[in-house]
Amino acid sequence: MAHALELACGHRPLTYPGSSRTADPTRAIPDLAATVRAVVSGDQAAFARLYADYVRMIHAILLGRVPHRDVDDLVQEVFITAYTRIRELRNAAAFGGWLATIARNRATDYRRQAREPVELPAELPGGDAIESETLAVLDIVR
């Protein structure tokens, strides 16, 4: 089902690998808790269902927080994290919120890594020339 915003912008609904349809975030998994318990028990098909139903939401969360070129990789990282840590989920019915938190935290980590500070040298080349020009301009203004 295409969303109004996608249609208004002239975009086609997104589909994702492993999903034969576009995910509809308004459609809930019939028994989310049972699906999560199945994943914890090792059911990979159950995880594929969770992926298909939540990938659009995670994509949207990340798209608003990181550069477009990195979104697909981060979506995969979010789902890998969810798969490896799903046993830590206390309330299976809260899977969507838990997954969204993982996505937001991953976006924050990405931004931290992307903004590594650049150390400047103590003396910048041409610093004296710039300082003398600045002083000359100040003398003219006064």
N, CA, C and O atoms as a GROMACS GRO file, in nm:
protein
  568
    1MET      N    1   0.084  -0.117   0.000
    1MET     CA    2   0.000   0.000   0.000
    1MET      C    3   0.089   0.124   0.000
    1MET      O    4   0.174   0.139   0.088
    2ALA      N    5   0.072   0.211  -0.094
    2ALA     CA    6   0.152   0.333  -0.102
    2ALA      C    7   0.098   0.435  -0.003
    2ALA      O    8  -0.023   0.448   0.017
    3HIS      N    9   0.189   0.507   0.057
    3HIS     CA   10   0.150   0.612   0.151
    3HIS      C   11   0.132   0.742   0.075
    3HIS      O   12   0.193   0.762  -0.030
    4ALA      N   13   0.048   0.831   0.128
    4ALA     CA   14   0.016   0.956   0.061
    4ALA      C   15   0.140   1.039   0.033
    4ALA      O   16   0.150   1.101  -0.073
    5LEU      N   17   0.235   1.041   0.127
    5LEU     CA   18   0.356   1.120   0.109
    5LEU      C   19   0.438   1.066  -0.008
    5LEU      O   20   0.492   1.142  -0.087
    6GLU      N   21   0.447   0.933  -0.018
    6GLU     CA   22   0.521   0.874  -0.129
    6GLU      C   23   0.456   0.912  -0.262
    6GLU      O   24   0.524   0.948  -0.358
    7LEU      N   25   0.324   0.904  -0.267
    7LEU     CA   26   0.253   0.937  -0.391
    7LEU      C   27   0.265   1.085  -0.424
    7LEU      O   28   0.283   1.121  -0.540
    8ALA      N   29   0.256   1.170  -0.323
    8ALA     CA   30   0.266   1.314  -0.345
    8ALA      C   31   0.403   1.353  -0.398
    8ALA      O   32   0.416   1.446  -0.477
    9CYS      N   33   0.505   1.281  -0.355
    9CYS     CA   34   0.642   1.310  -0.398
    9CYS      C   35   0.677   1.239  -0.528
    9CYS      O   36   0.787   1.257  -0.582
   10GLY      N   37   0.584   1.159  -0.579
   10GLY     CA   38   0.611   1.087  -0.703
   10GLY      C   39   0.697   0.964  -0.684
   10GLY      O   40   0.754   0.913  -0.781
   11HIS      N   41   0.709   0.915  -0.561
   11HIS     CA   42   0.790   0.797  -0.534
   11HIS      C   43   0.704   0.672  -0.539
   11HIS      O   44   0.585   0.675  -0.508
   12ARG      N   45   0.766   0.564  -0.578
   12ARG     CA   46   0.700   0.435  -0.570
   12ARG      C   47   0.719   0.380  -0.430
   12ARG      O   48   0.818   0.414  -0.364
   13PRO      N   49   0.629   0.296  -0.383
   13PRO     CA   50   0.649   0.234  -0.252
   13PRO      C   51   0.778   0.153  -0.252
   13PRO      O   52   0.813   0.090  -0.351
   14LEU      N   53   0.848   0.156  -0.140
   14LEU     CA   54   0.973   0.083  -0.128
   14LEU      C   55   0.948  -0.064  -0.103
   14LEU      O   56   0.855  -0.101  -0.031
   15THR      N   57   1.030  -0.147  -0.163
   15THR     CA   58   1.030  -0.289  -0.130
   15THR      C   59   1.170  -0.324  -0.087
   15THR      O   60   1.265  -0.254  -0.121
   16TYR      N   61   1.184  -0.430  -0.013
   16TYR     CA   62   1.312  -0.468   0.043
   16TYR      C   63   1.340  -0.614   0.015
   16TYR      O   64   1.247  -0.694  -0.001
   17PRO      N   65   1.469  -0.650   0.008
   17PRO     CA   66   1.505  -0.790  -0.014
   17PRO      C   67   1.440  -0.878   0.092
   17PRO      O   68   1.436  -0.842   0.210
   18GLY      N   69   1.390  -0.991   0.049
   18GLY     CA   70   1.328  -1.083   0.143
   18GLY      C   71   1.181  -1.052   0.167
   18GLY      O   72   1.112  -1.127   0.236
   19SER      N   73   1.134  -0.943   0.112
   19SER     CA   74   0.995  -0.906   0.131
   19SER      C   75   0.926  -0.910  -0.004
   19SER      O   76   0.969  -0.845  -0.099
   20SER      N   77   0.819  -0.987  -0.012
   20SER     CA   78   0.747  -0.997  -0.138
   20SER      C   79   0.646  -0.884  -0.154
   20SER      O   80   0.578  -0.875  -0.257
   21ARG      N   81   0.635  -0.800  -0.055
   21ARG     CA   82   0.538  -0.691  -0.058
   21ARG      C   83   0.599  -0.569   0.009
   21ARG      O   84   0.707  -0.575   0.067
   22THR      N   85   0.529  -0.460   0.000
   22THR     CA   86   0.573  -0.343   0.075
   22THR      C   87   0.514  -0.355   0.215
   22THR      O   88   0.399  -0.394   0.231
   23ALA      N   89   0.592  -0.320   0.313
   23ALA     CA   90   0.544  -0.330   0.451
   23ALA      C   91   0.449  -0.215   0.480
   23ALA      O   92   0.470  -0.103   0.435
   24ASP      N   93   0.347  -0.244   0.555
   24ASP     CA   94   0.250  -0.143   0.595
   24ASP      C   95   0.261  -0.125   0.746
   24ASP      O   96   0.217  -0.212   0.821
   25PRO      N   97   0.319  -0.012   0.792
   25PRO     CA   98   0.340   0.005   0.935
   25PRO      C   99   0.211   0.013   1.015
   25PRO      O  100   0.214   0.000   1.138
   26THR      N  101   0.098   0.033   0.949
   26THR     CA  102  -0.028   0.038   1.023
   26THR      C  103  -0.084  -0.101   1.046
   26THR      O  104  -0.177  -0.118   1.125
   27ARG      N  105  -0.029  -0.199   0.980
   27ARG     CA  106  -0.076  -0.337   0.995
   27ARG      C  107   0.011  -0.407   1.099
   27ARG      O  108   0.132  -0.419   1.080
   28ALA      N  109  -0.049  -0.451   1.205
   28ALA     CA  110   0.026  -0.519   1.310
   28ALA      C  111   0.039  -0.668   1.278
   28ALA      O  112  -0.048  -0.726   1.213
   29ILE      N  113   0.148  -0.727   1.324
   29ILE     CA  114   0.164  -0.871   1.312
   29ILE      C  115   0.056  -0.933   1.400
   29ILE      O  116   0.040  -0.892   1.515
   30PRO      N  117  -0.018  -1.032   1.349
   30PRO     CA  118  -0.130  -1.087   1.426
   30PRO      C  119  -0.093  -1.123   1.570
   30PRO      O  120  -0.166  -1.087   1.662
   31ASP      N  121   0.016  -1.194   1.591
   31ASP     CA  122   0.058  -1.227   1.727
   31ASP      C  123   0.206  -1.196   1.739
   31ASP      O  124   0.291  -1.285   1.727
   32LEU      N  125   0.236  -1.070   1.764
   32LEU     CA  126   0.374  -1.024   1.769
   32LEU      C  127   0.454  -1.098   1.876
   32LEU      O  128   0.567  -1.139   1.850
   33ALA      N  129   0.397  -1.114   1.993
   33ALA     CA  130   0.468  -1.180   2.102
   33ALA      C  131   0.506  -1.323   2.063
   33ALA      O  132   0.617  -1.368   2.092
   34ALA      N  133   0.415  -1.394   1.999
   34ALA     CA  134   0.443  -1.532   1.957
   34ALA      C  135   0.552  -1.533   1.850
   34ALA      O  136   0.637  -1.623   1.849
   35THR      N  137   0.551  -1.435   1.760
   35THR     CA  138   0.653  -1.427   1.656
   35THR      C  139   0.789  -1.401   1.718
   35THR      O  140   0.888  -1.462   1.678
   36VAL      N  141   0.796  -1.310   1.814
   36VAL     CA  142   0.922  -1.281   1.882
   36VAL      C  143   0.971  -1.405   1.957
   36VAL      O  144   1.090  -1.437   1.953
   37ARG      N  145   0.880  -1.475   2.025
   37ARG     CA  146   0.920  -1.598   2.096
   37ARG      C  147   0.974  -1.702   1.998
   37ARG      O  148   1.067  -1.775   2.029
   38ALA      N  149   0.915  -1.708   1.879
   38ALA     CA  150   0.962  -1.802   1.778
   38ALA      C  151   1.104  -1.766   1.734
   38ALA      O  152   1.187  -1.855   1.713
   39VAL      N  153   1.132  -1.637   1.720
   39VAL     CA  154   1.268  -1.594   1.684
   39VAL      C  155   1.366  -1.634   1.793
   39VAL      O  156   1.474  -1.685   1.764
   40VAL      N  157   1.328  -1.612   1.918
   40VAL     CA  158   1.415  -1.649   2.031
   40VAL      C  159   1.443  -1.800   2.027
   40VAL      O  160   1.552  -1.843   2.066
   41SER      N  161   1.346  -1.878   1.982
   41SER     CA  162   1.363  -2.023   1.972
   41SER      C  163   1.444  -2.065   1.850
   41SER      O  164   1.473  -2.184   1.834
   42GLY      N  165   1.480  -1.970   1.766
   42GLY     CA  166   1.562  -2.001   1.650
   42GLY      C  167   1.490  -2.006   1.516
   42GLY      O  168   1.548  -2.049   1.417
   43ASP      N  169   1.366  -1.964   1.511
   43ASP     CA  170   1.288  -1.966   1.388
   43ASP      C  171   1.328  -1.848   1.298
   43ASP      O  172   1.288  -1.734   1.323
   44GLN      N  173   1.407  -1.876   1.195
   44GLN     CA  174   1.454  -1.770   1.106
   44GLN      C  175   1.342  -1.714   1.020
   44GLN      O  176   1.345  -1.596   0.984
   45ALA      N  177   1.243  -1.796   0.987
   45ALA     CA  178   1.129  -1.747   0.909
   45ALA      C  179   1.050  -1.643   0.989
   45ALA      O  180   0.998  -1.547   0.932
   46ALA      N  181   1.043  -1.662   1.120
   46ALA     CA  182   0.974  -1.563   1.204
   46ALA      C  183   1.049  -1.431   1.203
   46ALA      O  184   0.988  -1.324   1.200
   47PHE      N  185   1.182  -1.438   1.204
   47PHE     CA  186   1.260  -1.314   1.198
   47PHE      C  187   1.241  -1.247   1.062
   47PHE      O  188   1.235  -1.124   1.053
   48ALA      N  189   1.231  -1.326   0.956
   48ALA     CA  190   1.206  -1.269   0.823
   48ALA      C  191   1.072  -1.195   0.822
   48ALA      O  192   1.060  -1.091   0.757
   49ARG      N  193   0.972  -1.247   0.893
   49ARG     CA  194   0.843  -1.177   0.901
   49ARG      C  195   0.858  -1.044   0.976
   49ARG      O  196   0.803  -0.942   0.934
   50LEU      N  197   0.933  -1.046   1.085
   50LEU     CA  198   0.956  -0.921   1.159
   50LEU      C  199   1.030  -0.820   1.071
   50LEU      O  200   0.996  -0.702   1.070
   51TYR      N  201   1.130  -0.869   0.998
   51TYR     CA  202   1.205  -0.782   0.908
   51TYR      C  203   1.111  -0.717   0.806
   51TYR      O  204   1.113  -0.596   0.786
   52ALA      N  205   1.030  -0.799   0.742
   52ALA     CA  206   0.940  -0.748   0.639
   52ALA      C  207   0.842  -0.645   0.694
   52ALA      O  208   0.807  -0.549   0.626
   53ASP      N  209   0.798  -0.665   0.817
   53ASP     CA  210   0.699  -0.574   0.874
   53ASP      C  211   0.759  -0.448   0.935
   53ASP      O  212   0.687  -0.349   0.954
   54TYR      N  213   0.888  -0.447   0.966
   54TYR     CA  214   0.948  -0.332   1.034
   54TYR      C  215   1.057  -0.262   0.954
   54TYR      O  216   1.105  -0.157   0.997
   55VAL      N  217   1.097  -0.314   0.841
   55VAL     CA  218   1.209  -0.255   0.768
   55VAL      C  219   1.179  -0.112   0.721
   55VAL      O  220   1.269  -0.028   0.723
   56ARG      N  221   1.057  -0.085   0.680
   56ARG     CA  222   1.024   0.051   0.635
   56ARG      C  223   1.033   0.151   0.749
   56ARG      O  224   1.081   0.263   0.731
   57MET      N  225   0.987   0.111   0.866
   57MET     CA  226   0.994   0.199   0.982
   57MET      C  227   1.139   0.232   1.016
   57MET      O  228   1.173   0.348   1.040
   58ILE      N  229   1.224   0.130   1.018
   58ILE     CA  230   1.365   0.150   1.051
   58ILE      C  231   1.432   0.236   0.944
   58ILE      O  232   1.512   0.324   0.976
   59HIS      N  233   1.400   0.211   0.820
   59HIS     CA  234   1.454   0.290   0.709
   59HIS      C  235   1.418   0.438   0.729
   59HIS      O  236   1.502   0.526   0.712
   60ALA      N  237   1.293   0.464   0.763
   60ALA     CA  238   1.247   0.603   0.782
   60ALA      C  239   1.316   0.669   0.900
   60ALA      O  240   1.355   0.786   0.892
   61ILE      N  241   1.332   0.596   1.009
   61ILE     CA  242   1.400   0.653   1.126
   61ILE      C  243   1.542   0.693   1.090
   61ILE      O  244   1.587   0.803   1.122
   62LEU      N  245   1.612   0.604   1.022
   62LEU     CA  246   1.752   0.631   0.987
   62LEU      C  247   1.763   0.739   0.880
   62LEU      O  248   1.855   0.820   0.884
   63LEU      N  249   1.671   0.740   0.786
   63LEU     CA  250   1.676   0.838   0.677
   63LEU      C  251   1.669   0.980   0.731
   63LEU      O  252   1.725   1.072   0.671
   64GLY      N  253   1.601   0.999   0.841
   64GLY     CA  254   1.592   1.132   0.901
   64GLY      C  255   1.714   1.170   0.985
   64GLY      O  256   1.722   1.282   1.035
   65ARG      N  257   1.808   1.076   1.000
   65ARG     CA  258   1.920   1.102   1.091
   65ARG      C  259   2.059   1.085   1.033
   65ARG      O  260   2.156   1.136   1.089
   66VAL      N  261   2.071   1.014   0.922
   66VAL     CA  262   2.204   0.988   0.863
   66VAL      C  263   2.199   1.016   0.713
   66VAL      O  264   2.090   1.022   0.656
   67PRO      N  265   2.314   1.032   0.648
   67PRO     CA  266   2.315   1.054   0.504
   67PRO      C  267   2.249   0.937   0.428
   67PRO      O  268   2.265   0.821   0.465
   68HIS      N  269   2.177   0.971   0.324
   68HIS     CA  270   2.102   0.873   0.246
   68HIS      C  271   2.191   0.757   0.201
   68HIS      O  272   2.147   0.642   0.200
   69ARG      N  273   2.314   0.786   0.163
   69ARG     CA  274   2.402   0.682   0.109
   69ARG      C  275   2.434   0.572   0.211
   69ARG      O  276   2.474   0.462   0.172
   70ASP      N  277   2.417   0.600   0.339
   70ASP     CA  278   2.452   0.504   0.444
   70ASP      C  279   2.331   0.435   0.507
   70ASP      O  280   2.347   0.346   0.590
   71VAL      N  281   2.212   0.473   0.468
   71VAL     CA  282   2.091   0.422   0.532
   71VAL      C  283   2.077   0.271   0.517
   71VAL      O  284   2.051   0.201   0.615
   72ASP      N  285   2.093   0.218   0.395
   72ASP     CA  286   2.072   0.075   0.374
   72ASP      C  287   2.166  -0.010   0.459
   72ASP      O  288   2.124  -0.111   0.515
   73ASP      N  289   2.292   0.030   0.467
   73ASP     CA  290   2.387  -0.044   0.551
   73ASP      C  291   2.346  -0.039   0.698
   73ASP      O  292   2.355  -0.140   0.768
   74LEU      N  293   2.303   0.076   0.743
   74LEU     CA  294   2.264   0.090   0.883
   74LEU      C  295   2.136   0.013   0.914
   74LEU      O  296   2.121  -0.039   1.024
   75VAL      N  297   2.045   0.006   0.818
   75VAL     CA  298   1.924  -0.076   0.837
   75VAL      C  299   1.966  -0.220   0.865
   75VAL      O  300   1.914  -0.284   0.957
   76GLN      N  301   2.059  -0.271   0.785
   76GLN     CA  302   2.106  -0.408   0.805
   76GLN      C  303   2.172  -0.424   0.942
   76GLN      O  304   2.151  -0.525   1.010
   77GLU      N  305   2.251  -0.326   0.982
   77GLU     CA  306   2.316  -0.332   1.114
   77GLU      C  307   2.214  -0.334   1.227
   77GLU      O  308   2.231  -0.406   1.325
   78VAL      N  309   2.108  -0.256   1.213
   78VAL     CA  310   2.003  -0.254   1.315
   78VAL      C  311   1.939  -0.392   1.328
   78VAL      O  312   1.919  -0.441   1.439
   79PHE      N  313   1.908  -0.455   1.216
   79PHE     CA  314   1.844  -0.586   1.222
   79PHE      C  315   1.940  -0.695   1.270
   79PHE      O  316   1.898  -0.789   1.337
   80ILE      N  317   2.067  -0.682   1.239
   80ILE     CA  318   2.166  -0.777   1.292
   80ILE      C  319   2.173  -0.763   1.444
   80ILE      O  320   2.176  -0.863   1.516
   81THR      N  321   2.177  -0.639   1.491
   81THR     CA  322   2.179  -0.616   1.636
   81THR      C  323   2.054  -0.673   1.701
   81THR      O  324   2.062  -0.738   1.805
   82ALA      N  325   1.940  -0.649   1.641
   82ALA     CA  326   1.815  -0.700   1.697
   82ALA      C  327   1.817  -0.853   1.702
   82ALA      O  328   1.774  -0.913   1.801
   83TYR      N  329   1.866  -0.915   1.597
   83TYR     CA  330   1.868  -1.062   1.592
   83TYR      C  331   1.960  -1.118   1.700
   83TYR      O  332   1.926  -1.218   1.765
   84THR      N  333   2.074  -1.056   1.719
   84THR     CA  334   2.170  -1.108   1.817
   84THR      C  335   2.131  -1.075   1.961
   84THR      O  336   2.177  -1.141   2.055
   85ARG      N  337   2.047  -0.973   1.980
   85ARG     CA  338   2.013  -0.931   2.116
   85ARG      C  339   1.866  -0.952   2.152
   85ARG      O  340   1.821  -0.905   2.256
   86ILE      N  341   1.792  -1.023   2.069
   86ILE     CA  342   1.647  -1.035   2.091
   86ILE      C  343   1.615  -1.105   2.223
   86ILE      O  344   1.506  -1.085   2.278
   87ARG      N  345   1.706  -1.186   2.274
   87ARG     CA  346   1.682  -1.251   2.404
   87ARG      C  347   1.678  -1.149   2.519
   87ARG      O  348   1.624  -1.179   2.625
   88GLU      N  349   1.734  -1.031   2.497
   88GLU     CA  350   1.734  -0.926   2.600
   88GLU      C  351   1.601  -0.851   2.607
   88GLU      O  352   1.575  -0.778   2.703
   89LEU      N  353   1.516  -0.869   2.507
   89LEU     CA  354   1.387  -0.801   2.503
   89LEU      C  355   1.296  -0.857   2.612
   89LEU      O  356   1.263  -0.976   2.610
   90ARG      N  357   1.257  -0.774   2.706
   90ARG     CA  358   1.177  -0.820   2.821
   90ARG      C  359   1.030  -0.841   2.786
   90ARG      O  360   0.968  -0.935   2.833
   91ASN      N  361   0.976  -0.753   2.702
   91ASN     CA  362   0.834  -0.759   2.667
   91ASN      C  363   0.825  -0.776   2.515
   91ASN      O  364   0.847  -0.680   2.440
   92ALA      N  365   0.792  -0.895   2.471
   92ALA     CA  366   0.788  -0.924   2.328
   92ALA      C  367   0.692  -0.832   2.253
   92ALA      O  368   0.715  -0.803   2.135
   93ALA      N  369   0.587  -0.787   2.318
   93ALA     CA  370   0.491  -0.698   2.252
   93ALA      C  371   0.549  -0.560   2.226
   93ALA      O  372   0.492  -0.482   2.149
   94ALA      N  373   0.662  -0.528   2.290
   94ALA     CA  374   0.726  -0.397   2.272
   94ALA      C  375   0.836  -0.402   2.166
   94ALA      O  376   0.922  -0.314   2.162
   95PHE      N  377   0.833  -0.502   2.080
   95PHE     CA  378   0.938  -0.521   1.981
   95PHE      C  379   0.959  -0.397   1.895
   95PHE      O  380   1.073  -0.356   1.873
   96GLY      N  381   0.853  -0.336   1.845
   96GLY     CA  382   0.865  -0.220   1.757
   96GLY      C  383   0.938  -0.103   1.822
   96GLY      O  384   1.026  -0.043   1.761
   97GLY      N  385   0.901  -0.071   1.944
   97GLY     CA  386   0.968   0.037   2.016
   97GLY      C  387   1.113   0.004   2.046
   97GLY      O  388   1.201   0.090   2.036
   98TRP      N  389   1.138  -0.121   2.084
   98TRP     CA  390   1.274  -0.168   2.112
   98TRP      C  391   1.360  -0.156   1.986
   98TRP      O  392   1.474  -0.108   1.993
   99LEU      N  393   1.306  -0.199   1.872
   99LEU     CA  394   1.379  -0.192   1.745
   99LEU      C  395   1.404  -0.047   1.705
   99LEU      O  396   1.512  -0.014   1.656
  100ALA      N  397   1.305   0.040   1.725
  100ALA     CA  398   1.322   0.182   1.693
  100ALA      C  399   1.432   0.244   1.780
  100ALA      O  400   1.508   0.328   1.733
  101THR      N  401   1.440   0.202   1.906
  101THR     CA  402   1.546   0.252   1.994
  101THR      C  403   1.683   0.208   1.945
  101THR      O  404   1.778   0.286   1.947
  102ILE      N  405   1.693   0.084   1.900
  102ILE     CA  406   1.820   0.036   1.844
  102ILE      C  407   1.858   0.123   1.724
  102ILE      O  408   1.974   0.160   1.709
  103ALA      N  409   1.761   0.154   1.637
  103ALA     CA  410   1.788   0.235   1.518
  103ALA      C  411   1.833   0.376   1.556
  103ALA      O  412   1.930   0.427   1.500
  104ARG      N  413   1.765   0.438   1.651
  104ARG     CA  414   1.805   0.573   1.693
  104ARG      C  415   1.944   0.573   1.755
  104ARG      O  416   2.025   0.662   1.729
  105ASN      N  417   1.972   0.472   1.837
  105ASN     CA  418   2.105   0.463   1.898
  105ASN      C  419   2.213   0.438   1.794
  105ASN      O  420   2.323   0.493   1.804
  106ARG      N  421   2.183   0.358   1.694
  106ARG     CA  422   2.281   0.333   1.588
  106ARG      C  423   2.306   0.459   1.508
  106ARG      O  424   2.420   0.486   1.470
  107ALA      N  425   2.203   0.538   1.483
  107ALA     CA  426   2.220   0.666   1.412
  107ALA      C  427   2.306   0.761   1.495
  107ALA      O  428   2.391   0.832   1.440
  108THR      N  429   2.285   0.764   1.625
  108THR     CA  430   2.366   0.849   1.713
  108THR      C  431   2.512   0.805   1.709
  108THR      O  432   2.602   0.888   1.700
  109ASP      N  433   2.535   0.674   1.717
  109ASP     CA  434   2.672   0.622   1.709
  109ASP      C  435   2.737   0.660   1.576
  109ASP      O  436   2.855   0.697   1.572
  110TYR      N  437   2.660   0.652   1.469
  110TYR     CA  438   2.712   0.687   1.336
  110TYR      C  439   2.756   0.833   1.334
  110TYR      O  440   2.865   0.865   1.285
  111ARG      N  441   2.672   0.921   1.387
  111ARG     CA  442   2.706   1.064   1.387
  111ARG      C  443   2.829   1.092   1.472
  111ARG      O  444   2.912   1.176   1.436
  112ARG      N  445   2.842   1.023   1.584
  112ARG     CA  446   2.961   1.042   1.668
  112ARG      C  447   3.087   1.001   1.593
  112ARG      O  448   3.188   1.071   1.597
  113GLN      N  449   3.081   0.889   1.524
  113GLN     CA  450   3.197   0.840   1.450
  113GLN      C  451   3.230   0.932   1.333
  113GLN      O  452   3.347   0.950   1.299
  114ALA      N  453   3.129   0.989   1.273
  114ALA     CA  454   3.150   1.074   1.156
  114ALA      C  455   3.209   1.210   1.193
  114ALA      O  456   3.266   1.277   1.107
  115ARG      N  457   3.198   1.250   1.318
  115ARG     CA  458   3.244   1.382   1.359
  115ARG      C  459   3.371   1.375   1.443
  115ARG      O  460   3.380   1.441   1.547
  116GLU      N  461   3.466   1.297   1.401
  116GLU     CA  462   3.590   1.293   1.477
  116GLU      C  463   3.659   1.428   1.465
  116GLU      O  464   3.672   1.482   1.355
  117PRO      N  465   3.702   1.483   1.578
  117PRO     CA  466   3.764   1.616   1.575
  117PRO      C  467   3.896   1.616   1.499
  117PRO      O  468   3.974   1.520   1.505
  118VAL      N  469   3.919   1.724   1.430
  118VAL     CA  470   4.044   1.743   1.357
  118VAL      C  471   4.131   1.835   1.441
  118VAL      O  472   4.090   1.946   1.477
  119GLU      N  473   4.250   1.789   1.471
  119GLU     CA  474   4.339   1.870   1.553
  119GLU      C  475   4.414   1.968   1.464
  119GLU      O  476   4.475   1.929   1.364
  120LEU      N  477   4.409   2.094   1.501
  120LEU     CA  478   4.478   2.198   1.424
  120LEU      C  479   4.617   2.220   1.482
  120LEU      O  480   4.638   2.205   1.602
  121PRO      N  481   4.711   2.256   1.395
  121PRO     CA  482   4.846   2.285   1.447
  121PRO      C  483   4.843   2.411   1.534
  121PRO      O  484   4.756   2.497   1.518
  122ALA      N  485   4.938   2.420   1.626
  122ALA     CA  486   4.944   2.534   1.717
  122ALA      C  487   4.960   2.664   1.640
  122ALA      O  488   4.899   2.765   1.674
  123GLU      N  489   5.042   2.663   1.538
  123GLU     CA  490   5.064   2.781   1.454
  123GLU      C  491   5.011   2.752   1.314
  123GLU      O  492   5.056   2.660   1.247
  124LEU      N  493   4.916   2.830   1.273
  124LEU     CA  494   4.864   2.815   1.138
  124LEU      C  495   4.954   2.889   1.040
  124LEU      O  496   5.001   2.999   1.071
  125PRO      N  497   4.978   2.830   0.923
  125PRO     CA  498   5.061   2.899   0.825
  125PRO      C  499   4.996   3.031   0.783
  125PRO      O  500   4.876   3.037   0.760
  126GLY      N  501   5.077   3.134   0.775
  126GLY     CA  502   5.028   3.265   0.732
  126GLY      C  503   4.954   3.339   0.842
  126GLY      O  504   4.890   3.441   0.815
  127GLY      N  505   4.960   3.291   0.963
  127GLY     CA  506   4.888   3.353   1.074
  127GLY      C  507   4.929   3.496   1.099
  127GLY      O  508   4.844   3.581   1.127
  128ASP      N  509   5.058   3.526   1.089
  128ASP     CA  510   5.106   3.663   1.113
  128ASP      C  511   5.054   3.759   1.007
  128ASP      O  512   5.018   3.873   1.038
  129ALA      N  513   5.049   3.714   0.882
  129ALA     CA  514   5.001   3.799   0.774
  129ALA      C  515   4.853   3.832   0.794
  129ALA      O  516   4.810   3.945   0.773
  130ILE      N  517   4.777   3.733   0.835
  130ILE     CA  518   4.634   3.754   0.858
  130ILE      C  519   4.613   3.850   0.974
  130ILE      O  520   4.528   3.938   0.968
  131GLU      N  521   4.692   3.832   1.079
  131GLU     CA  522   4.679   3.920   1.195
  131GLU      C  523   4.712   4.064   1.159
  131GLU      O  524   4.644   4.156   1.203
  132SER      N  525   4.817   4.086   1.078
  132SER     CA  526   4.854   4.223   1.041
  132SER      C  527   4.747   4.284   0.950
  132SER      O  528   4.720   4.403   0.960
  133GLU      N  529   4.687   4.204   0.862
  133GLU     CA  530   4.578   4.255   0.777
  133GLU      C  531   4.459   4.295   0.862
  133GLU      O  532   4.397   4.399   0.840
  134THR      N  533   4.427   4.213   0.960
  134THR     CA  534   4.315   4.241   1.049
  134THR      C  535   4.338   4.371   1.125
  134THR      O  536   4.247   4.454   1.137
  135LEU      N  537   4.458   4.389   1.175
  135LEU     CA  538   4.491   4.512   1.248
  135LEU      C  539   4.484   4.634   1.156
  135LEU      O  540   4.439   4.740   1.199
  136ALA      N  541   4.529   4.620   1.031
  136ALA     CA  542   4.523   4.731   0.935
  136ALA      C  543   4.378   4.770   0.908
  136ALA      O  544   4.347   4.889   0.901
  137VAL      N  545   4.291   4.671   0.892
  137VAL     CA  546   4.149   4.699   0.867
  137VAL      C  547   4.088   4.768   0.989
  137VAL      O  548   4.010   4.862   0.974
  138LEU      N  549   4.122   4.723   1.107
  138LEU     CA  550   4.070   4.787   1.228
  138LEU      C  551   4.116   4.932   1.240
  138LEU      O  552   4.039   5.018   1.283
  139ASP      N  553   4.241   4.960   1.200
  139ASP     CA  554   4.291   5.098   1.204
  139ASP      C  555   4.212   5.186   1.108
  139ASP      O  556   4.182   5.301   1.140
  140ILE      N  557   4.177   5.133   0.991
  140ILE     CA  558   4.100   5.210   0.893
  140ILE      C  559   3.960   5.238   0.946
  140ILE      O  560   3.908   5.349   0.931
  141VAL      N  561   3.899   5.139   1.008
  141VAL     CA  562   3.763   5.152   1.059
  141VAL      C  563   3.757   5.253   1.172
  141VAL      O  564   3.658   5.327   1.184
  142ARG      N  565   3.858   5.259   1.254
  142ARG     CA  566   3.858   5.352   1.368
  142ARG      C  567   3.875   5.490   1.316
  142ARG      O  568   3.878   5.585   1.394
   0.00000   0.00000   0.00000
